[in-house]
């Protein structure tokens, strides 16, 4: 008689094979199989945009927990696919910034991240939705869009987090664009803006504490607009973000909203969770309360 086939597990791994954490994917497989004796659902992808197709296959195979191995780009593709389902996401922060994991207290420690993914507390968290795509951390346009787009062109692999600083310095002299922002049906801002941001958590690109009061489960999206126009004004703005409250800067306005519409006078680059998108003249943003279930550390 042949050896009985292993039973398929309801735990899936979707891994960006170019990302590194701890002892790599071999260690991950060992850590999981030490606790889960059934056959794992396992897919590896060469880039984050390939992940949704594999996640959908994993769901069809019965996945109830999806471990995502990678950075914020992989997390974004995963939450966009899992949004509205009952499947739980577990994060293995193997990327450059790992902002969502950091905001949730998930460490860049593979055994501990696996433990949280298997045994941590399940929590429903909000998502943002911008022009039809979900995001977990933030989205932005203008200065932020250029920063992410250029940092993505190989610079992050070579320079890590310094890529954001380098590309940011190249765009602090960019001219602001005429912009109109409508918040929950009312005009909130109309004028020249150098950057528009939307946040679901407090800490964003480059470790900047941009939205001091943001919480990923409060049912709101934070909205910020920066009007800084030169190096001195940007230095003052970033200084306030780093050492005080963002909304104390004279070049920053912040509010919160359920729905936002942004109209630009000219096509503008935008990004979500560190992934650049095409030029657009309009952004439609809304909060999706409790849009995804995530395993997080237990309360102290």
Buried (B, 14 or more C-beta within 10 A) or exposed (E): EEEEEEEEBBBBBBBBBEBEBBEBBEBBBEBBEEEBEEEBBBBBBEEBEBBBEBBEBBBEEEBBBBBBBBBBBBBBBBBBBBBEBEBBBBBBBBBBBBBBBBBBEBBBEBEBBBBBBBEBEEBEBBBBBBBEBBBBBBBBBBBBBBBBBBBBEEBBEEBEEEBBEEBBEEBBEBEBBEBBBBBEEEEBBEEEBBBBBBBBBBBBBBEBBBBBBBBBEBEBBBBBBBBBBEEEBBEBBBEBBEEEBBBEBEBBBBBBBBBBBBBBEEEBBBBBBBBBBEEBEEBBBBBBBEBBBBBBBEEE
